[in-house]
Amino acid sequence: MRIDRNTGLVLEGGGMRGVFTSGVLDAFMKNDLYFRYVVAVSAGACNGMSYISRQPRRARISNIDFLAKYDYIGLRYLVTQGCLFDRKLLYERFPDELIPFDYDEYFRHADGFEMVATNCRSGQAVYLKELKDKVRVNEVVKASSSLPFVSKIVNIDGEPYLDGGITDSIPVMRAIETGHKTNIVVSTRNHGFRKTAKDRKIPYFIYKNYPRLRVALSRRIEAYNNQLKLIEDLEAQGNIVCIRPQKPVEVGRLERDTGKLERLYEEGFELGNRFCEEYI
């Protein structure tokens, strides 16, 4: 497959498994490889922001170094902030103080960057971008990565949103529909992975004001496995290149073992470098 200016980049989520993606993107930046169109979801959106702002290792520092220093995952944050992650640290102190985010550089390139969120009213995926407002762009990435059940709903422009992975975990069809026939997909699961759990109907009293969201949540395992099959089919057809871990991933969605995170990051960096050596 030929990589050109119209090739898209698709970034899966996966919580802390996203350190793999940050490794791949750091390798891309090291090799000065930037795609004009990027669509990303959840942790992929968080990592994608540092890629769009041209800040290598920023995502790695926030995901590994600062996790060890600030321990920002835990039930205490669910009690105090309505989220298992310390949102104040991640979306305020990190970008404004501790590891400053280059908003100017980001907005220079943000027109080609979409972040996936789930509209709680419609139960559908939406593809959001922000080109000038610092506050709104942080709300968009927060919405894209707000896990259901353990995160507060994020309101943007009067609409309620949760994690984009509920409805479009690997948004390669969005990339194709927007005119990108060939795409690079960064997945955080190994080839052949499928979720073995079964979907369950969400009780009416959970998200009782959002019946379409409950439907989406009741179908998300099947939908995710179907997307994994689609990725493998497109890869076999030569329409995408998928960069993914080479063996089953030991890192959990809420992983706090920085040794495991470091190893997964390094695998992503190595595979990203290998991709650049082959394609550019």
N, C-alpha and C positions, 0 to 999 in steps of 0.2 A: 504493500500500500504506500502511495506517495503522500508525504506530508507537505501541504502548501498553506497559503494564507487563508484559505477557507476551511481548513481542518478545525473542528471543534474539540474542546477539552471538557470532559464530563467527570465530575468529582463526587463519588459516593460519600455517604456519612459513615456512621458506625461508632459514635462516641469516642472513647479513647483509642480505638483502633485507627482513628484518623492520624495518629503519629506516622503511620505508613505513608499516607498521602503527603504529609509535611516533608518527609524525606524525599519523596519523588519530586515535589515542587522545588525543594532546595537544589536538587540536582539540575532541574530545568533552569533555574536562575543562574546557577554556576556556569551553565553552558549557553547562557543568553538565549534561551528558548522561551518565547512568549506567544501565546495563542490569542488571536483577536476576539474569539468568542469562547467564553467559559460559562458553563452552567453547573451549579454546585448545590449540595443539600446538606443541611445539618453541620456536622463536624467538617465536611468538605467545604461548606461555605465559610466557616471560621478560618480554615487554612487557606482557602482561596483568596480571602481578603489580603493576607500578607503577600501572596503571590502577585495580585493585581497592584499592590502598592510597591512592589519591587523591594521587599525587605527580607532577604535570605536569613534563615535561622530564627526569625522572630517567632514563628509558630512552634518551632522546636523548643525554644526557651520557655514559652508560655505553657506548653503541654508537658514538658519533662522537668526542666530545671525549677520552674516556679511551682509545679505541683509538689515537688519535694520540699520546697521552702515554705509554701503557704498552705498546703494541704487543703485545697479548696473544694473537695468533694466530701459530702457527709450529710447525715440526717439532720444535724443541727441547722444546716442552711435551709432544709425543707421546712423546718419549724419557723425559722426567723425570716426567711425570704420567699418561701413558697417554691423552692427549687432545690434539687440535690446539689447543685453547683452554687458557689458564691458569686452571684450575678454582679454584685457591686464591685467585687475585685476584678472579675473578668471583663466587664463591659464599661467600667469607669476608671478604676485605678490602673489597670493594665494599659489601655490605650492612651490615657491622659498623663500618667506619671511614671510607671515602672518600666514599661517597654513601649515608648511613644509610637503611636501609629502615624504614618505619613499620609494624612488626609489629602494634601495637595497632589501628591503623586498618584494616590488612589483615584481621585476624581478625574485625573487626566486620562485614565484608561478604563473607567468604570462603565462606559457605555456598552461594552461587550460582555459585561458580567451580570449574570442572573442568579438569584438565590431562590431556592424552592421553599415554599411554606404551604401549609394546609389551611385553607379557609374553613373555620369551624362551622359556619352556617351552611355552606354548600357541600362540604365534605370533598372538595376538589383541590387539586394542586394549583397553586398560583406561582408565577415567576416574577419576582420583584427585583427592581434595581433602584439605585439612588445615585444621582450625579452631582449633588452639591450640599446636601444637608447632613452635617456630622451626626446630629442626634438621630435622625431618621435612619441613616444607614446602620447605626448600632441597633436600632429597634428591629430592622429587617433581619440582620444576622441572628439576633436573639430569638426572633420568631422562628426562623428556619431551624434552630437547634433546641427548641423548647420541647423536650420529651413529654409525651402524654402521661398523665397520672402523677408525674413527679415534678411538673413545672406549671407555673401560672400561665394562663392564656395571655398572649401579647396582643394588644390592640394597636393597629396602624390605620390611620385614615378612617377610623370608625368601624373597622372590620376586625373580628377576632381570629387570631392565628395560632397554630401550633406547628410542631416539627414537620418539615417537608417530607421526611422519610415515611410518614404515615401513608402518603398517597403516591409518591414518586421517588423511590429510594435511589434509583440509578437513572437519571433523566436523559438517557440517550435518545429516546424518541422526541423529546423536546428539541434536542440539538438537530436531529434530522428534519423535523418539521419547520425549523427556522432556516433551513437551506444549507445545512452542513452535512453533506453526503458521507464524508469520511470523518471519523472521530477517534480521539484517544480517550479511553475510559480508564480511570484509576479506581479500582475496586479494592475494598478492604477485606475481601474473603478470597480464599484459594479456589482454584478451578475445581468445579464439580460440587462445591458446597451447596447444600440445601438445608433450610430449616426443617426440622422433623416434628416440631410441635404442631398442634392443630389449632386452627382458628376457633374462637369461641364468641358467641353472641355477647355483646356488652350490655349489662343490665340497664334498664331504662333510667334508673336513678343516678347513673354516672353520666356526666355531661347531659343532663336531662333537657337542657335548652337547645341542644345541638344533635338532633336525631340523625342527620346525615353524617356527622362526624362519627357517631357510634357505628353506623354501617361501615364506614371506611376502616375503623379500628377492628371491626369484626372480620375483615377480609384481608388484612395487611400481610399475613404470612403467605397466603396463596399468591397475592399480588407480587410480593418480593421474590418468591421462587420462580414465578413466571418471568420476571425481569432478568433473573440470573440465567434462565434458559435462553431468553432473547439475546443476551450479551454473548453467550457461547455460540449461538447461531450466526449472529452478525460477524463474530470473529472468524468462524469457519468459512464464511462467505468472502472474507477479505475486506469488509467494509469498516472494521474498527481494529485497533490494536488495544488490547487490554493489559494494563500493568497491574499485577496482583501479587499478593504473597504466594510464595512457592509451596508452602505447606500449611496445614491447619493452624490458625492463629491462636496463640495462648492468651492474648490480651483480651480482657472482657470490656464491655461497653463502659463500665465505671472503674476500670483498672487503676490501682494506685501503686502497683509495683513498678518503680521507675527502671529497674533492671530489664524487665520485660518490655517496657515502653522503648527503652534505648535500643534494644536489639531489633525491634520492629521498625523503628525509625531508620536504623542503619541499613536494614534490608531494602526499605523503600528508596533510600539514597543510592544504594548500589544498583538497583534495577532502573532507577531513573537515569543514572549515568550510562548504563548499558544501552538504554533506549536511545539516548542522544548520540552515542557512538555509532549506532546502526542507522539512524534516520536523518541526522543532520551533518 
